[in-house]
Amino acid sequence: MGLEPKATVNPSVEPSESEKPASAVCTTSPRAHSALSLLADESLTIRRGAAEHILFSVRSFNSVPREVVRRLCEEPDTELVSSLLSFLGAVKDPAGVAPVLCARFISDSRPGVAIDAAAALGEIATRSSSPILPMAVLWSVTPSQGDPRLKAFASGAGGAAQQRDIQDLVSRCLRLSERAQKTELKHTTHPIEGSWKEEQLHVVLIGLCSPGETVRSFALKLLTLYADQLPPEYLPKVWTSLSFVMDRLENASPVKQFEYFNAMRRLELPEELAPLVESFKCRAQSVTSMGRDFTAVYLARRGIPVGAVARTEEMLWSDMASASGGAASNFIILAGLDDTNPALAWKMVRMALEAAVERSGDGNAVVRELLRAFSLLEACQPEALNFCADMVARSSSPDVLTMTARLLGCIPWENDEVLTGAGELLQVLTKSRFTRVAIAAGKVLAKASES
């Protein structure tokens, strides 16, 4: 991938922020912007060079670029990851995503990466309190105070008064037994006058970051339950703590993992962090991987996420009928969210429709699960009707035509125009030369007339 050509710009006409490419909004340097595009190059040498240039040009950036987030979450090379972590330690970060990313790498097994992540968090701690609490917990539970991560963090963070206050609170909470810590959470963390005070939140986050599994699980439930009552300025602290414990949740039960994904959605992690969610390690093509990818698409729904959508599409073809239906349901639910990108919404609905007609001969279990998913369809109904009309016009497969009739009967058409169109298509299908297609369409029409 080569350098992008420089655009010719009329200096008297400055594009609005919404009109600029995402990368252009976050940097004032054309050369730094070009280096971002090289972070995805196939050559490791070029990727390393691009990362070094971006680090050297850190003052040119006004926020954390999405290309950096994506590369950091996907890159296996230690040297390159370390360069990007150093970049995060120094970059302007109005959205508060840099400490969230660094916290993910604090337990990384690659030599030097965890230390570099801690050093970056130390730099961030000089201008943001987000990293202080999870690192204070790490300090309290680490057997050896000679841990190089703690030294790296302390060398950057210094001895800020707030850091000492939080360390005292962490020490007090962690001296309690797991049962006593959970009891304290129950009795002291209900929002006061509609929102949490800062020290209440700190107690919950200490519970989330602490070693005790039951305390961590209860803290996660509290954060999810009261997500709407968290002041916006506290959210970066919560996101950082959620990222700090990600590696622990990767080894938890599916139920705990789903609670974690639910918390991420309820706490509305910034869409820039969707690649961080995708980095969560779980068994490929499993129920938990579907939950992870649903969450990643949920966060990035205003754009066009790629990886998580592609993996969910693969699940439409699973040998397990429930997994296939679950993938279709996920697509249809995501498409129905108010702020989902319309192009993305139709892409997901179309992929589910295509799977439904192409799997129409794969047995009753698969068909039943897919139809159940389409009973939830609220978005893209005119497009779905056009899709069905195309199937009626060009398909000669009785399986496909029968499935089309059943789709027309199960989609909850919301207005008279699409409802009338669906009825007209069913009337056409009642005259099909295939007896079972005509019977299926007739049953759908009869059921509709009874309701």
PLY file of the C-alpha trace (Angstrom):
ply
format ascii 1.0
element vertex 451
property float x
property float y
property float z
element edge 450
property int vertex1
property int vertex2
end_header
0.00 0.00 0.00
1.60 3.28 -1.09
1.36 6.81 0.20
-1.95 8.49 -0.53
-1.77 11.36 -3.07
-2.01 14.83 -1.64
-5.35 16.49 -2.25
-5.59 19.97 -3.71
-7.51 22.10 -1.23
-8.88 25.60 -1.63
-7.44 27.31 1.48
-10.41 29.63 1.69
-12.88 26.75 2.04
-12.26 24.58 5.12
-14.34 21.36 5.21
-16.46 20.73 8.27
-15.41 18.06 10.79
-18.19 15.75 9.59
-16.96 16.03 5.99
-13.33 15.16 6.75
-12.08 11.56 6.73
-11.75 10.14 10.26
-7.95 10.18 10.10
-7.82 13.75 8.82
-9.84 14.94 11.79
-7.30 13.55 14.25
-4.09 14.90 12.72
-2.87 18.22 11.40
0.05 16.64 9.49
-0.46 15.23 5.95
2.69 13.09 6.31
1.49 11.63 9.60
-1.88 10.98 8.00
-0.15 9.09 5.17
1.81 7.01 7.70
-1.47 5.87 9.25
-2.45 4.18 6.00
0.80 2.19 6.08
0.02 0.61 9.45
-1.95 -2.06 7.57
0.77 -2.77 5.00
1.71 -6.41 4.42
5.39 -5.66 5.06
6.40 -5.71 8.73
9.30 -3.37 7.93
6.91 -0.80 6.47
4.48 -1.17 9.39
7.32 -0.66 11.87
8.52 2.41 9.99
5.01 3.84 9.91
4.58 3.30 13.67
7.91 5.01 14.39
6.93 7.97 12.21
3.58 8.27 13.96
5.32 8.19 17.35
7.80 10.84 16.20
4.85 12.97 14.96
2.68 12.48 18.07
2.21 16.23 18.59
0.51 16.45 15.21
-2.42 14.34 16.44
-5.51 15.74 18.14
-6.94 12.34 19.14
-6.20 8.63 18.96
-6.54 7.54 15.29
-8.74 4.55 14.54
-5.94 3.02 12.48
-3.76 2.94 15.61
-6.51 1.23 17.61
-7.06 -1.40 14.93
-3.35 -2.12 14.43
-2.64 -2.27 18.16
-5.40 -4.84 18.70
-4.36 -7.02 15.75
-0.56 -6.69 15.56
1.57 -9.67 16.70
4.94 -7.86 16.44
6.27 -6.78 19.83
8.37 -3.90 18.56
5.49 -2.36 16.65
3.06 -2.76 19.58
5.57 -1.07 21.89
5.86 1.91 19.53
2.09 2.32 19.45
1.83 2.04 23.23
4.43 4.79 23.58
2.36 6.85 21.16
-0.72 6.36 23.35
1.21 7.55 26.37
1.89 10.90 24.72
-1.02 11.62 22.34
-3.83 14.11 22.96
-6.83 12.05 23.95
-10.06 14.01 24.51
-12.20 10.85 24.19
-10.30 9.01 26.94
-9.56 5.88 24.89
-5.75 5.73 25.32
-5.75 4.36 28.91
-8.43 1.83 27.96
-6.21 0.44 25.22
-3.07 0.41 27.38
-4.88 -1.37 30.22
-5.60 -4.27 27.89
-1.85 -4.93 27.56
-0.89 -4.68 31.22
-0.96 -8.50 31.54
0.41 -9.24 28.06
2.76 -12.22 27.91
5.06 -10.80 25.22
8.41 -9.60 26.57
8.38 -5.89 27.26
4.83 -5.20 26.08
3.28 -5.19 29.56
6.08 -2.92 30.81
5.58 -0.52 27.91
1.84 -0.51 28.60
2.50 0.35 32.25
4.92 3.11 31.27
2.30 4.57 28.90
-0.30 4.44 31.67
2.13 6.27 33.92
2.46 9.05 31.36
-1.31 9.22 30.95
-1.75 9.39 34.74
-0.02 12.77 34.80
-3.03 14.26 32.99
-5.87 11.77 33.63
-6.94 9.80 36.68
-8.33 6.88 34.62
-5.30 4.53 35.02
-4.64 5.18 38.71
-7.15 2.85 40.33
-6.46 -0.39 38.39
-2.71 0.16 38.80
-3.23 0.74 42.54
-5.04 -2.61 42.71
-2.18 -4.24 40.80
0.27 -2.71 43.27
-1.68 -4.14 46.23
-2.07 -7.67 44.87
1.38 -8.12 43.31
3.55 -10.28 45.59
6.78 -8.59 44.53
6.88 -4.81 44.71
9.85 -5.11 42.36
7.43 -5.84 39.49
8.88 -3.91 36.52
5.38 -2.84 35.46
4.88 -1.03 38.75
8.26 0.64 38.46
7.50 1.74 34.90
4.14 3.16 35.95
5.52 4.95 39.00
8.33 6.56 37.01
5.74 8.31 34.87
2.91 8.92 37.32
5.01 10.29 40.16
3.53 10.71 43.63
0.33 12.64 42.91
-1.86 13.22 45.96
-4.84 11.61 44.23
-2.77 8.50 43.57
-1.90 8.22 47.28
-5.56 8.70 48.29
-6.74 5.97 45.92
-3.96 3.64 47.09
-5.20 4.06 50.68
-8.77 3.25 49.61
-7.60 0.21 47.64
-5.60 -1.06 50.60
-8.61 -0.70 52.90
-10.96 -2.54 50.51
-8.55 -5.38 49.76
-7.85 -6.02 53.44
-11.45 -7.21 53.66
-12.40 -10.79 52.95
-14.14 -11.43 49.66
-17.47 -11.83 51.47
-16.97 -8.62 53.46
-15.95 -6.72 50.34
-19.10 -7.87 48.56
-21.22 -6.87 51.58
-19.70 -3.40 51.52
-20.57 -3.10 47.84
-24.18 -4.04 48.61
-24.59 -1.45 51.36
-22.58 1.55 50.21
-22.79 1.81 46.45
-26.39 2.71 45.63
-26.49 6.00 43.72
-27.16 9.07 45.85
-29.70 11.50 44.41
-29.64 9.69 41.07
-25.89 9.35 40.50
-22.78 7.83 42.04
-20.32 9.95 43.94
-16.70 9.49 42.94
-15.64 7.49 46.02
-18.64 5.16 45.60
-17.58 4.50 42.04
-14.01 3.88 43.16
-15.22 1.21 45.60
-17.10 -0.53 42.77
-14.13 -0.35 40.42
-11.83 -1.73 43.10
-14.26 -4.66 43.35
-14.16 -5.07 39.57
-10.35 -5.08 39.49
-9.81 -7.17 42.61
-8.81 -10.87 42.51
-12.07 -12.14 44.03
-14.31 -13.63 41.35
-17.59 -13.12 43.23
-16.70 -9.50 44.04
-15.72 -8.85 40.44
-18.97 -10.39 39.18
-21.08 -8.35 41.61
-19.27 -5.12 40.72
-19.92 -5.83 37.04
-23.63 -6.28 37.78
-23.71 -2.95 39.66
-22.03 -1.10 36.81
-24.50 -2.58 34.33
-27.52 -1.87 36.53
-26.63 1.76 37.20
-24.94 2.58 33.89
-27.48 5.32 33.13
-26.67 7.06 36.41
-22.92 7.38 35.87
-21.80 10.96 35.18
-20.12 11.11 31.74
-16.84 12.35 33.16
-16.46 9.09 35.12
-16.90 6.78 32.12
-13.22 6.69 31.02
-12.34 5.33 34.49
-14.94 2.59 34.09
-13.82 1.71 30.56
-10.19 1.47 31.70
-11.09 -0.89 34.54
-13.20 -3.04 32.20
-10.23 -3.36 29.86
-7.86 -4.08 32.77
-9.85 -7.24 33.66
-10.46 -8.44 30.09
-7.85 -11.19 30.24
-9.50 -12.61 33.38
-12.92 -12.70 31.74
-11.43 -14.59 28.78
-11.07 -17.55 31.16
-14.51 -17.16 32.76
-17.70 -19.09 32.07
-19.87 -18.15 29.08
-22.43 -16.63 31.49
-19.80 -14.30 32.97
-18.53 -13.41 29.52
-22.02 -12.45 28.38
-22.37 -10.26 31.48
-19.12 -8.59 30.51
-20.25 -7.92 26.94
-23.56 -6.59 28.24
-21.69 -4.17 30.51
-19.63 -2.93 27.57
-22.79 -2.15 25.64
-24.62 -0.58 28.57
-21.62 1.60 29.38
-21.40 2.63 25.70
-17.70 2.21 25.05
-16.68 4.62 22.26
-17.01 3.16 18.79
-13.25 3.60 18.30
-12.83 0.76 20.82
-14.76 -1.84 18.80
-11.41 -3.47 17.76
-10.57 -3.80 21.47
-13.76 -5.81 21.98
-12.89 -7.94 18.94
-9.53 -8.75 20.56
-11.36 -10.66 23.33
-10.20 -14.27 23.00
-12.86 -16.94 22.87
-13.38 -20.13 20.93
-13.97 -19.45 17.25
-17.56 -19.83 16.02
-18.92 -20.33 19.52
-21.87 -18.76 21.30
-19.51 -16.45 23.20
-17.78 -15.39 19.99
-21.19 -14.36 18.68
-21.77 -12.29 21.82
-18.39 -10.62 21.38
-19.04 -9.82 17.73
-22.56 -8.58 18.47
-21.03 -6.17 20.99
-18.35 -5.00 18.55
-20.93 -4.27 15.84
-23.19 -2.59 18.42
-20.42 -0.17 19.36
-19.43 0.52 15.74
-22.96 0.52 14.33
-22.76 4.12 13.10
-20.03 3.09 10.66
-19.36 -0.06 8.65
-17.55 -2.58 10.89
-15.90 -5.36 8.91
-14.42 -8.21 10.94
-17.28 -8.78 13.39
-19.89 -8.63 10.61
-17.96 -11.14 8.50
-17.64 -13.58 11.41
-21.36 -13.31 12.17
-22.14 -13.98 8.51
-20.08 -17.18 8.75
-22.26 -18.28 11.67
-25.35 -18.04 9.45
-24.02 -21.23 7.85
-23.31 -23.09 11.08
-24.13 -26.79 11.35
-26.01 -25.90 14.55
-29.48 -24.59 13.75
-29.57 -22.49 16.93
-26.27 -20.81 16.01
-27.49 -20.02 12.52
-30.73 -18.57 13.86
-28.84 -16.68 16.55
-26.60 -15.04 13.97
-29.65 -14.00 11.92
-31.35 -12.64 15.05
-28.22 -10.66 15.95
-28.11 -9.09 12.50
-31.80 -8.20 12.60
-31.65 -6.72 16.12
-28.58 -4.63 15.24
-30.21 -3.45 12.02
-33.23 -2.25 14.00
-31.31 0.11 16.29
-32.21 3.75 15.68
-28.67 4.95 15.00
-27.37 2.03 12.94
-25.86 3.16 9.63
-28.63 2.50 7.04
-26.15 0.90 4.62
-24.95 -1.44 7.38
-28.53 -2.22 8.43
-29.53 -3.38 4.95
-26.25 -5.27 4.49
-26.96 -7.33 7.63
-30.63 -7.93 6.76
-29.72 -8.90 3.19
-27.11 -11.41 4.36
-29.67 -12.99 6.70
-32.26 -13.15 3.89
-29.76 -14.73 1.50
-28.85 -17.35 4.08
-32.52 -18.07 4.73
-33.37 -18.79 1.08
-30.13 -20.65 0.37
-30.59 -22.86 3.44
-34.27 -23.50 2.72
-33.51 -27.14 1.95
-31.32 -27.76 5.01
-34.08 -29.14 7.21
-36.91 -27.98 9.45
-34.69 -27.08 12.40
-32.65 -24.54 10.41
-35.71 -23.11 8.66
-37.57 -22.75 11.96
-34.68 -20.89 13.61
-34.26 -18.51 10.68
-37.98 -17.76 10.52
-37.96 -17.03 14.24
-35.26 -14.44 13.61
-37.28 -12.74 10.88
-40.27 -12.40 13.18
-38.16 -9.62 14.79
-37.56 -7.68 11.58
-38.50 -4.00 11.84
-35.77 -2.32 9.79
-35.42 -2.38 6.00
-38.90 -3.78 5.39
-39.32 -2.23 1.90
-35.92 -3.65 0.90
-36.87 -7.04 2.33
-40.12 -6.99 0.35
-38.19 -6.22 -2.85
-35.86 -9.12 -2.07
-38.82 -11.47 -1.74
-40.32 -10.14 -4.96
-37.05 -10.89 -6.74
-37.12 -14.46 -5.39
-40.67 -14.95 -6.66
-39.73 -13.57 -10.08
-36.56 -15.52 -10.74
-36.40 -18.63 -8.57
-37.52 -22.03 -9.86
-36.69 -23.89 -6.66
-39.71 -25.09 -4.67
-37.64 -24.94 -1.47
-36.75 -21.29 -2.06
-40.30 -20.33 -3.05
-41.77 -22.09 -0.02
-39.28 -20.30 2.23
-40.17 -17.00 0.55
-43.85 -17.58 1.30
-43.06 -18.34 4.93
-40.84 -15.25 5.19
-43.66 -13.11 3.83
-45.89 -14.56 6.51
-43.58 -14.16 9.49
-42.17 -10.64 8.95
-44.29 -8.17 10.99
-45.07 -5.74 8.16
-45.55 -2.31 9.72
-47.53 -0.25 7.19
-50.28 -0.79 4.65
-48.01 -0.39 1.64
-45.58 -3.20 2.48
-48.39 -5.34 3.92
-50.32 -5.02 0.66
-47.19 -5.86 -1.33
-46.59 -8.97 0.76
-50.19 -10.07 0.21
-49.89 -9.62 -3.54
-46.74 -11.75 -3.66
-48.46 -14.47 -1.66
-51.37 -14.42 -4.10
-48.87 -15.02 -6.93
-47.36 -17.93 -5.01
-50.77 -19.56 -4.49
-50.81 -20.05 -8.28
-47.38 -21.71 -8.34
-46.93 -24.83 -10.44
-45.38 -26.44 -7.36
-48.19 -27.80 -5.20
-46.35 -27.43 -1.90
-45.48 -23.80 -2.67
-49.13 -23.02 -3.42
-50.24 -24.79 -0.24
-47.65 -22.91 1.88
-48.71 -19.54 0.46
-52.39 -20.39 0.98
-51.77 -21.30 4.63
-49.97 -18.00 5.21
-52.85 -16.02 3.65
-55.45 -17.97 5.63
-53.60 -17.34 8.88
-53.29 -13.64 8.05
-57.01 -13.33 7.38
-57.81 -14.93 10.76
-55.66 -12.47 12.69
0 1
1 2
2 3
3 4
4 5
5 6
6 7
7 8
8 9
9 10
10 11
11 12
12 13
13 14
14 15
15 16
16 17
17 18
18 19
19 20
20 21
21 22
22 23
23 24
24 25
25 26
26 27
27 28
28 29
29 30
30 31
31 32
32 33
33 34
34 35
35 36
36 37
37 38
38 39
39 40
40 41
41 42
42 43
43 44
44 45
45 46
46 47
47 48
48 49
49 50
50 51
51 52
52 53
53 54
54 55
55 56
56 57
57 58
58 59
59 60
60 61
61 62
62 63
63 64
64 65
65 66
66 67
67 68
68 69
69 70
70 71
71 72
72 73
73 74
74 75
75 76
76 77
77 78
78 79
79 80
80 81
81 82
82 83
83 84
84 85
85 86
86 87
87 88
88 89
89 90
90 91
91 92
92 93
93 94
94 95
95 96
96 97
97 98
98 99
99 100
100 101
101 102
102 103
103 104
104 105
105 106
106 107
107 108
108 109
109 110
110 111
111 112
112 113
113 114
114 115
115 116
116 117
117 118
118 119
119 120
120 121
121 122
122 123
123 124
124 125
125 126
126 127
127 128
128 129
129 130
130 131
131 132
132 133
133 134
134 135
135 136
136 137
137 138
138 139
139 140
140 141
141 142
142 143
143 144
144 145
145 146
146 147
147 148
148 149
149 150
150 151
151 152
152 153
153 154
154 155
155 156
156 157
157 158
158 159
159 160
160 161
161 162
162 163
163 164
164 165
165 166
166 167
167 168
168 169
169 170
170 171
171 172
172 173
173 174
174 175
175 176
176 177
177 178
178 179
179 180
180 181
181 182
182 183
183 184
184 185
185 186
186 187
187 188
188 189
189 190
190 191
191 192
192 193
193 194
194 195
195 196
196 197
197 198
198 199
199 200
200 201
201 202
202 203
203 204
204 205
205 206
206 207
207 208
208 209
209 210
210 211
211 212
212 213
213 214
214 215
215 216
216 217
217 218
218 219
219 220
220 221
221 222
222 223
223 224
224 225
225 226
226 227
227 228
228 229
229 230
230 231
231 232
232 233
233 234
234 235
235 236
236 237
237 238
238 239
239 240
240 241
241 242
242 243
243 244
244 245
245 246
246 247
247 248
248 249
249 250
250 251
251 252
252 253
253 254
254 255
255 256
256 257
257 258
258 259
259 260
260 261
261 262
262 263
263 264
264 265
265 266
266 267
267 268
268 269
269 270
270 271
271 272
272 273
273 274
274 275
275 276
276 277
277 278
278 279
279 280
280 281
281 282
282 283
283 284
284 285
285 286
286 287
287 288
288 289
289 290
290 291
291 292
292 293
293 294
294 295
295 296
296 297
297 298
298 299
299 300
300 301
301 302
302 303
303 304
304 305
305 306
306 307
307 308
308 309
309 310
310 311
311 312
312 313
313 314
314 315
315 316
316 317
317 318
318 319
319 320
320 321
321 322
322 323
323 324
324 325
325 326
326 327
327 328
328 329
329 330
330 331
331 332
332 333
333 334
334 335
335 336
336 337
337 338
338 339
339 340
340 341
341 342
342 343
343 344
344 345
345 346
346 347
347 348
348 349
349 350
350 351
351 352
352 353
353 354
354 355
355 356
356 357
357 358
358 359
359 360
360 361
361 362
362 363
363 364
364 365
365 366
366 367
367 368
368 369
369 370
370 371
371 372
372 373
373 374
374 375
375 376
376 377
377 378
378 379
379 380
380 381
381 382
382 383
383 384
384 385
385 386
386 387
387 388
388 389
389 390
390 391
391 392
392 393
393 394
394 395
395 396
396 397
397 398
398 399
399 400
400 401
401 402
402 403
403 404
404 405
405 406
406 407
407 408
408 409
409 410
410 411
411 412
412 413
413 414
414 415
415 416
416 417
417 418
418 419
419 420
420 421
421 422
422 423
423 424
424 425
425 426
426 427
427 428
428 429
429 430
430 431
431 432
432 433
433 434
434 435
435 436
436 437
437 438
438 439
439 440
440 441
441 442
442 443
443 444
444 445
445 446
446 447
447 448
448 449
449 450
